[in-house]
Amino acid sequence: MQPSGMIEPVLDERLLAELYGILGEDLRGIVQQLLDQLPEQCHALHGAVAGGELLQVKKLAHSIKGGAGNLGAVALSAAAARLEMAAAGGDRAATGGLMEAVDSLAHLTEAALQRFLDERR
């Protein structure tokens, strides 16, 4: 279940499997770090969007984009990139809806990454 208009898969499982092949169990800690940080980042993002703090929105979206992209969370990374671009362009009207997409995809990503880890126990 993805937000409407989204066609990207939640995870690039091939990339995750490749990373697991290279890093082994160390990947578990890296994924867990993202899982621990993502709720805090999304909470901060909500506050920044509500406060119209576009520079902070841009920074937070950039951080989410990078962390998600590095671990194959392609849909979340793409949504965060769109939010980053809207904030960089000063498009306050778009940031609310894009933030909701990031938030939704963050939840889907958390569940998908947790499943990935659980399957490797």
C-alpha positions as CSV (number, residue, x, y, z in Angstrom):
1,M,0.0,0.0,0.0
2,Q,1.7,3.2,-1.2
3,P,0.4,6.7,-1.3
4,S,-1.4,7.5,-4.5
5,G,0.9,8.5,-7.4
6,M,3.8,6.5,-6.0
7,I,5.1,3.8,-8.3
8,E,8.5,3.1,-6.7
9,P,8.8,0.0,-4.6
10,V,9.3,0.6,-0.9
11,L,12.7,-1.1,-0.9
12,D,15.3,-2.1,-3.4
13,E,15.7,-5.6,-2.0
14,R,18.4,-6.5,-4.4
15,L,20.5,-3.6,-3.1
16,L,19.8,-4.6,0.5
17,A,20.7,-8.2,-0.2
18,E,24.0,-7.0,-1.8
19,L,24.7,-4.8,1.2
20,Y,24.0,-7.8,3.5
21,G,26.4,-9.9,1.4
22,I,29.1,-7.3,1.9
23,L,28.5,-6.2,5.5
24,G,26.8,-9.2,7.0
25,E,25.5,-8.7,10.5
26,D,27.0,-5.1,10.5
27,L,24.1,-4.1,8.2
28,R,21.7,-4.9,11.1
29,G,23.2,-2.1,13.2
30,I,23.1,0.4,10.3
31,V,19.5,-0.4,9.5
32,Q,18.6,-0.2,13.2
33,Q,20.2,3.3,13.4
34,L,17.9,4.4,10.6
35,L,14.9,2.8,12.3
36,D,15.8,4.7,15.5
37,Q,16.4,8.1,13.8
38,L,13.5,8.1,11.4
39,P,10.6,8.8,13.8
40,E,12.6,11.7,15.4
41,Q,13.4,13.1,12.0
42,C,9.8,12.9,10.9
43,H,8.6,14.6,14.1
44,A,11.1,17.4,13.5
45,L,10.0,17.6,9.9
46,H,6.4,18.1,11.0
47,G,7.4,20.9,13.3
48,A,9.5,22.6,10.6
49,V,6.7,22.4,8.0
50,A,4.2,23.7,10.5
51,G,6.5,26.6,11.4
52,G,7.2,27.4,7.7
53,E,10.9,26.8,8.4
54,L,11.9,26.0,4.8
55,L,15.7,25.8,5.4
56,Q,15.1,23.3,8.2
57,V,12.6,21.3,6.1
58,K,15.3,21.2,3.3
59,K,18.0,20.0,5.7
60,L,15.8,17.3,7.3
61,A,14.4,16.1,4.0
62,H,18.0,15.9,2.7
63,S,19.1,13.8,5.6
64,I,16.1,11.4,5.2
65,K,16.8,11.2,1.5
66,G,20.4,10.2,2.0
67,G,19.8,7.8,4.9
68,A,17.0,6.1,3.1
69,G,18.7,6.0,-0.3
70,N,21.9,4.4,1.2
71,L,19.8,1.5,2.5
72,G,17.7,1.0,-0.6
73,A,14.5,2.6,0.7
74,V,13.9,4.1,-2.7
75,A,10.3,5.3,-2.3
76,L,11.1,7.2,0.9
77,S,14.3,8.6,-0.6
78,A,12.4,9.8,-3.7
79,A,9.6,11.4,-1.6
80,A,12.2,13.2,0.6
81,A,14.0,14.4,-2.5
82,R,10.7,16.0,-3.8
83,L,10.2,17.6,-0.4
84,E,13.8,18.9,-0.4
85,M,13.3,20.4,-3.8
86,A,10.0,22.1,-2.8
87,A,11.6,23.6,0.3
88,A,14.6,24.7,-1.7
89,G,12.3,26.4,-4.2
90,G,10.3,28.2,-1.5
91,D,7.1,26.2,-2.3
92,R,5.4,26.4,1.1
93,A,2.1,25.2,-0.3
94,A,3.6,21.9,-1.5
95,T,5.6,21.1,1.6
96,G,2.6,19.9,3.7
97,G,1.4,17.3,1.2
98,L,4.9,16.2,0.5
99,M,5.6,15.9,4.2
100,E,2.6,13.6,4.5
101,A,4.0,11.4,1.7
102,V,7.3,11.2,3.5
103,D,5.6,10.4,6.8
104,S,3.5,7.6,5.2
105,L,6.5,6.2,3.4
106,A,8.6,6.3,6.6
107,H,6.1,4.0,8.3
108,L,6.0,1.6,5.3
109,T,9.8,1.7,5.1
110,E,10.2,1.0,8.8
111,A,8.0,-2.1,8.5
112,A,9.7,-3.3,5.3
113,L,13.2,-2.9,6.8
114,Q,12.1,-4.7,10.0
115,R,10.8,-7.6,7.9
116,F,14.1,-7.7,6.1
117,L,16.0,-7.9,9.4
118,D,13.6,-10.5,10.8
119,E,14.0,-12.7,7.7
120,R,17.8,-12.8,8.4
121,R,17.6,-14.0,12.0
